[in-house]
Structures are given as structure tokens and as C-alpha cells.
Amino acid sequence: MKRLLNLSLMFCLMFSSIQAQNAWQWQNPLPQGNDLEGVYSFNQTTAIAVGSVGTIIKTTDGGCSWEFKYSGTKEWLFDVFFVDDQIGWVAGNHGIILKTIDGSNSWVIQNSTPIYNLHAIYFINSSVGWAVGTSGKILKTT
């Protein structure tokens, strides 16, 4: 009887812990497992990294922890550049260019025309910048 009670209790605990899990959680490697391609460092503690599947992550504690930022795309992102702590851009596959004006809290998609895979992006101020990509393409915005 005691054994049956112990088995019943163990089954109930096991069943309740299984039901309590709503979704899978990423475990390793942390903070995520997508490939990272580009990083922009503001200072010793703050940086933003970009990569595959539209990944944008930000650290404010020197890389000890990272926060995901919603990019609005699943495209592979290759490079990130900021002109100050608020205004920045990301470049990636299929001509994707993302812009933020709030330090990476939100991103707006600004696709380039024609569409090329863009591997690097650089701005001299908040208006003038270049993106370079496949087949020697150089894009400029003013």
C-alpha cells in the first residue's frame, strides 16, 4: 500500500510538472544559438550583435547577459552600424536594411532597390551612408 501511494504521488508530481511547461526554452548555447555575423560596440558595456534568422541581440553589461530585439525579419543580417547611441542601421540578405531611432528598441525595414545581399553598412551622419554587397554593389543614401 505504501509503495502504491509513493508511486501515485510520484506520478502526480511528474504529471503536474509536465503540464506546467507551456513552451520549449532555449538552453544551450546561451543567449541563443543562431549564427552571429556583425557586432557594434558603443563602449565597454554596451554592444549590439546581428546574425541569422533576423537575430538582433543587445548587451548593456559587457556581454554577461543579452536581450533579444525584434527585427521584423527572418533574413540573414550581416552588419550593424550606429552614428550615436540611438540611430543605427543593419544590412542583410535580399537587400534588407533596418533602421532604429530609439537605440534598438524598434526597427523599421527599409529595403534597398535593386535587391542585393548586403554585407556591410556605414554612415557618416544620420543621413549619408553606404551599404556594400554581392557582385561589387555599392549603394548610397543621402
C-alpha positions in Angstrom: 0.0 0.0 0.0 2.8 2.4 0.9 4.6 1.6 -2.4 1.4 2.3 -4.3 0.9 5.6 -2.5 4.5 6.6 -3.3 4.1 5.7 -7.0 0.9 7.7 -7.1 2.5 10.7 -5.5 5.5 10.5 -7.9 3.2 10.2 -10.9 1.1 13.2 -9.8 4.2 15.3 -9.3 5.7 14.3 -12.6 2.4 14.9 -14.5 1.9 18.3 -12.9 5.4 19.5 -13.8 5.0 18.3 -17.4 1.7 20.2 -17.7 3.2 23.4 -16.2 5.6 23.7 -19.2 4.0 25.9 -21.9 6.8 26.0 -24.5 10.3 24.9 -25.2 13.1 27.1 -23.7 16.5 27.6 -25.4 19.1 26.0 -23.0 22.5 26.0 -24.7 24.3 27.9 -26.0 23.1 30.9 -24.2 21.8 33.5 -25.0 20.8 31.9 -28.3 22.1 29.5 -31.0 21.8 31.5 -34.2 25.0 32.4 -36.1 26.1 35.9 -35.4 27.8 37.9 -38.2 28.3 41.5 -37.1 28.7 43.5 -33.8 28.8 47.2 -33.0 30.3 48.2 -29.6 29.2 51.5 -28.1 31.6 51.3 -25.2 32.9 48.6 -22.8 29.5 47.6 -21.6 27.0 48.1 -24.4 27.0 46.3 -27.8 24.6 45.0 -30.4 25.1 41.8 -32.4 23.2 40.7 -35.6 23.0 37.4 -37.4 20.9 34.6 -39.0 17.1 34.4 -38.9 16.9 38.2 -38.2 18.7 37.9 -34.9 19.4 41.2 -33.1 20.7 41.0 -29.5 21.9 43.7 -27.2 24.1 43.7 -24.0 24.4 46.5 -21.5 26.6 44.7 -19.0 29.7 43.8 -21.1 28.2 40.6 -22.5 27.2 38.9 -19.3 23.6 38.9 -20.4 21.9 39.6 -23.8 18.4 40.9 -24.6 16.6 39.9 -27.8 15.4 42.8 -30.0 12.6 42.2 -32.5 13.9 42.8 -36.0 10.7 42.2 -38.0 12.5 39.9 -40.5 13.8 36.4 -40.8 16.6 37.5 -43.3 20.2 36.8 -42.5 21.7 40.0 -41.1 25.4 40.7 -41.7 26.4 44.1 -40.3 25.3 46.8 -37.9 26.4 50.5 -37.5 25.3 53.3 -35.3 26.0 57.1 -35.6 25.1 57.7 -32.0 23.5 55.7 -29.1 20.0 56.0 -30.7 20.3 56.0 -34.5 21.6 52.9 -36.3 21.2 50.5 -39.3 21.5 46.8 -40.1 22.2 45.3 -43.5 21.5 41.8 -44.7 20.3 39.4 -47.4 17.9 40.3 -50.2 18.6 44.0 -49.8 17.2 44.2 -46.2 18.2 47.4 -44.4 16.7 48.1 -41.0 16.8 51.4 -39.1 16.3 52.3 -35.5 16.0 55.7 -33.9 15.5 54.5 -30.3 18.7 52.6 -29.6 17.4 49.2 -31.0 14.1 49.0 -29.2 12.3 49.0 -32.5 13.4 48.5 -36.1 11.9 49.7 -39.4 12.5 47.8 -42.6 14.0 49.9 -45.4 14.5 47.5 -48.3 17.1 48.6 -50.9 16.4 48.6 -54.7 17.6 46.7 -56.6 17.9 43.8 -54.2 21.4 42.5 -53.4 22.8 40.7 -50.5 24.3 43.5 -48.3 27.3 42.6 -46.2 28.4 45.9 -44.7 26.9 49.3 -43.8 28.5 52.6 -42.8 27.1 56.1 -42.1 28.9 59.4 -41.6 25.9 61.1 -40.1 22.1 60.4 -39.7 21.5 61.0 -43.5 24.5 59.9 -45.5 25.6 56.3 -45.7 26.7 53.4 -47.8 25.9 49.7 -48.0 28.0 47.2 -49.9 27.2 43.7 -51.1 27.5 40.9 -53.6 28.8 41.4 -57.1 30.6 44.6 -56.1 27.4 46.6 -55.5 27.7 49.9 -53.6 24.6 51.7 -52.5 24.5 55.2 -51.2 21.7 57.1 -49.4 21.6 60.9 -48.8 
